[in-house]
Amino acid sequence: DTDADGVRSMGSNGRSGFTFDVPELTFHIFRGDYASILNNYNDVAGGSFMPPLWALDSIWWKDDDNDARYFPPGVTNAQGSVLDTAAKLAENRIRAGAILIDRPYGTSNATFSGDGGWGNFDFHPAGFPDAPAMVSALQSQGLNLMLWISDHCWSGLHDEGTANGWLFDPAKTNAYTTADFSNAAAYEWFGRKLGTFVNLGVKGY
């Protein structure tokens, strides 16, 4: 029962053990059949969370949504492509819980088709002229919207994270665009950013 740094070794030279940087350590040993071990462990650690039922259904992935080469006939933007996929699922009576949009879906300091498309917590208006309407249309068909996200901070995230010292130090790691979630302020900042999409009706990442 500790969050201190520690090391464990499992089955090394026939021995297993652990050490933690604390003067005293409380630990638990669970014995019995699999069911009783799991139940006793859950009593101590807490059980797993049941995801919403829609998350156990099929989830359909949309990529290259800014590229007109991938649009079906009559569709002129990424939003139309997403809604066309939803319509095809309904037409063919294919059960689905969500559509997941991969990047690039947002604005960027690069072009919409560039390596960015992420970091401003928005939708590029050229591809998604009315994102709230898209979310509502999906929900009316029983579909949820999920989005690709990353702790790689590009565009506005990079500027804001750098200014506040919330990214890993590039002198110490090559993950120079990555948010440092060991910093409580950075963790809370990123959570507030995610709230932008949650308020729009996005259900998962």
C-alpha positions as CSV (number, residue, x, y, z in Angstrom):
1,D,0.0,0.0,0.0
2,T,2.3,2.7,-1.2
3,D,3.0,5.0,-4.2
4,A,6.7,5.2,-3.4
5,D,9.3,4.2,-6.1
6,G,10.0,0.5,-6.1
7,V,11.5,-2.5,-7.9
8,R,10.2,-6.0,-8.3
9,S,11.6,-9.1,-9.7
10,M,9.4,-12.0,-10.8
11,G,10.8,-15.5,-11.2
12,S,14.5,-14.4,-11.6
13,N,16.8,-17.4,-10.8
14,G,13.8,-19.1,-9.1
15,R,13.1,-16.2,-6.8
16,S,10.7,-13.3,-6.7
17,G,10.8,-10.2,-4.6
18,F,10.3,-6.5,-4.3
19,T,11.7,-3.4,-2.6
20,F,10.2,0.0,-2.1
21,D,11.7,3.3,-0.8
22,V,9.8,3.3,2.4
23,P,10.8,2.3,6.0
24,E,7.8,0.0,6.4
25,L,5.6,-1.7,3.8
26,T,2.1,-3.2,4.0
27,F,1.4,-5.7,1.3
28,H,-1.3,-8.3,0.6
29,I,-1.2,-12.0,-0.4
30,F,-4.3,-13.5,-2.0
31,R,-4.8,-17.3,-2.0
32,G,-7.5,-19.5,-3.3
33,D,-9.1,-20.3,-6.6
34,Y,-9.2,-17.6,-9.3
35,A,-12.7,-16.3,-8.4
36,S,-11.8,-15.8,-4.7
37,I,-8.4,-14.3,-5.5
38,L,-10.1,-11.8,-7.8
39,N,-12.9,-11.0,-5.4
40,N,-10.5,-10.5,-2.5
41,Y,-8.2,-8.3,-4.7
42,N,-11.2,-6.2,-5.7
43,D,-12.2,-5.7,-2.1
44,V,-8.8,-4.1,-1.5
45,A,-8.0,-2.3,-4.8
46,G,-11.5,-1.6,-6.1
47,G,-13.3,-3.4,-8.9
48,S,-13.1,-2.5,-12.6
49,F,-15.5,0.0,-14.0
50,M,-18.1,-1.2,-16.4
51,P,-17.9,0.8,-19.6
52,P,-21.1,2.0,-21.2
53,L,-22.8,-0.7,-23.3
54,W,-22.3,1.3,-26.5
55,A,-18.5,1.0,-26.0
56,L,-18.8,-2.8,-26.3
57,D,-20.4,-2.5,-29.7
58,S,-18.5,-2.0,-33.0
59,I,-16.6,1.3,-33.4
60,W,-16.0,2.6,-36.9
61,W,-12.8,4.4,-37.7
62,K,-12.6,7.4,-40.1
63,D,-9.2,8.4,-41.3
64,D,-7.9,10.8,-44.1
65,D,-11.2,12.6,-43.6
66,N,-9.8,15.8,-45.1
67,D,-8.8,14.1,-48.3
68,A,-11.4,14.4,-51.1
69,R,-10.1,11.2,-52.7
70,Y,-11.7,9.2,-50.0
71,F,-15.1,10.9,-50.1
72,P,-18.1,8.9,-51.5
73,P,-19.9,10.3,-54.5
74,G,-21.8,13.5,-53.6
75,V,-19.9,14.2,-50.4
76,T,-17.8,17.3,-50.4
77,N,-16.3,17.5,-46.9
78,A,-15.2,15.3,-43.9
79,Q,-18.4,16.0,-42.0
80,G,-20.4,14.6,-44.9
81,S,-18.2,11.6,-45.0
82,V,-18.8,10.8,-41.4
83,L,-22.5,11.2,-41.8
84,D,-22.4,9.1,-45.0
85,T,-20.8,6.3,-43.0
86,A,-23.5,6.5,-40.4
87,A,-26.1,6.3,-43.1
88,K,-24.5,3.3,-44.7
89,L,-24.4,1.5,-41.3
90,A,-28.1,2.1,-40.8
91,E,-28.9,1.2,-44.4
92,N,-27.1,-2.1,-44.1
93,R,-28.4,-2.8,-40.6
94,I,-24.9,-3.0,-39.1
95,R,-24.8,-2.5,-35.4
96,A,-22.4,0.2,-34.2
97,G,-21.8,2.1,-31.0
98,A,-19.6,4.9,-32.3
99,I,-17.6,6.5,-35.0
100,L,-14.0,7.4,-34.2
101,I,-12.5,10.3,-36.2
102,D,-8.7,10.2,-36.5
103,R,-6.6,13.3,-37.0
104,P,-6.4,15.6,-38.8
105,Y,-9.8,17.0,-37.9
106,G,-8.8,20.3,-36.2
107,T,-7.2,23.5,-37.1
108,S,-3.4,23.7,-36.9
109,N,-0.4,25.9,-37.4
110,A,0.2,23.7,-40.4
111,T,-2.2,23.3,-43.3
112,F,-5.3,21.2,-42.8
113,S,-3.7,18.3,-44.7
114,G,-0.4,18.7,-42.9
115,D,1.0,16.8,-39.9
116,G,-0.9,19.0,-37.5
117,G,-4.7,19.0,-37.4
118,W,-4.5,18.7,-33.6
119,G,-3.8,20.9,-30.7
120,N,-6.4,23.6,-30.7
121,F,-9.3,21.4,-29.5
122,D,-11.6,22.4,-32.4
123,F,-12.8,21.2,-35.8
124,H,-11.4,22.7,-39.0
125,P,-14.3,24.5,-40.6
126,A,-13.3,23.5,-44.1
127,G,-13.8,19.8,-43.1
128,F,-16.4,20.2,-40.4
129,P,-18.6,23.3,-41.0
130,D,-21.1,22.4,-38.2
131,A,-19.6,20.0,-35.7
132,P,-22.4,20.3,-33.2
133,A,-25.0,19.4,-35.9
134,M,-22.8,16.4,-36.8
135,V,-22.8,15.2,-33.2
136,S,-26.5,15.6,-32.9
137,A,-27.2,13.8,-36.1
138,L,-25.0,10.9,-35.0
139,Q,-26.7,10.7,-31.6
140,S,-30.1,10.7,-33.2
141,Q,-29.0,7.5,-35.0
142,G,-27.8,5.9,-31.8
143,L,-24.2,6.6,-32.6
144,N,-21.6,8.3,-30.4
145,L,-18.6,10.3,-31.5
146,M,-15.1,9.5,-30.5
147,L,-12.0,11.4,-31.3
148,W,-8.3,10.7,-31.7
149,I,-6.3,12.6,-29.0
150,S,-2.7,12.6,-27.9
151,D,-0.5,14.0,-25.2
152,H,1.7,15.3,-28.0
153,C,1.1,19.0,-27.9
154,W,1.0,20.7,-31.3
155,S,-0.3,24.0,-32.4
156,G,-2.0,26.0,-29.6
157,L,-1.4,23.2,-27.1
158,H,2.4,23.4,-27.8
159,D,2.4,27.2,-27.4
160,E,0.4,27.2,-24.2
161,G,2.2,24.2,-22.7
162,T,5.7,25.6,-23.5
163,A,4.8,29.0,-22.0
164,N,3.7,27.4,-18.7
165,G,6.4,24.7,-18.5
166,W,3.9,21.9,-18.9
167,L,5.8,19.9,-21.5
168,F,8.8,17.6,-21.1
169,D,12.1,19.4,-21.2
170,P,13.6,18.8,-24.7
171,A,17.1,18.9,-23.2
172,K,16.2,15.8,-21.2
173,T,14.0,13.8,-23.6
174,N,13.2,13.7,-27.3
175,A,9.5,13.9,-26.4
176,Y,9.7,17.6,-26.7
177,T,6.0,18.0,-27.6
178,T,4.7,15.7,-24.9
179,A,2.7,17.0,-21.9
180,D,4.3,16.1,-18.6
181,F,1.4,14.6,-16.6
182,S,3.6,14.1,-13.5
183,N,3.0,17.9,-13.2
184,A,-0.3,18.3,-11.5
185,A,-0.9,21.7,-13.2
186,A,-0.3,20.1,-16.6
187,Y,-2.6,17.2,-15.9
188,E,-5.4,19.6,-14.8
189,W,-4.8,21.8,-17.9
190,F,-5.1,18.9,-20.3
191,G,-8.3,17.8,-18.5
192,R,-9.8,21.2,-18.9
193,K,-9.0,21.1,-22.6
194,L,-10.7,17.7,-23.0
195,G,-13.7,19.3,-21.5
196,T,-14.2,21.3,-24.7
197,F,-15.0,18.2,-26.6
198,V,-17.0,16.7,-23.7
199,N,-19.2,19.7,-23.7
200,L,-19.8,19.3,-27.4
201,G,-21.0,15.7,-26.8
202,V,-17.9,13.7,-27.6
203,K,-18.2,10.4,-25.6
204,G,-14.7,8.9,-25.8
205,Y,-11.2,9.1,-27.0
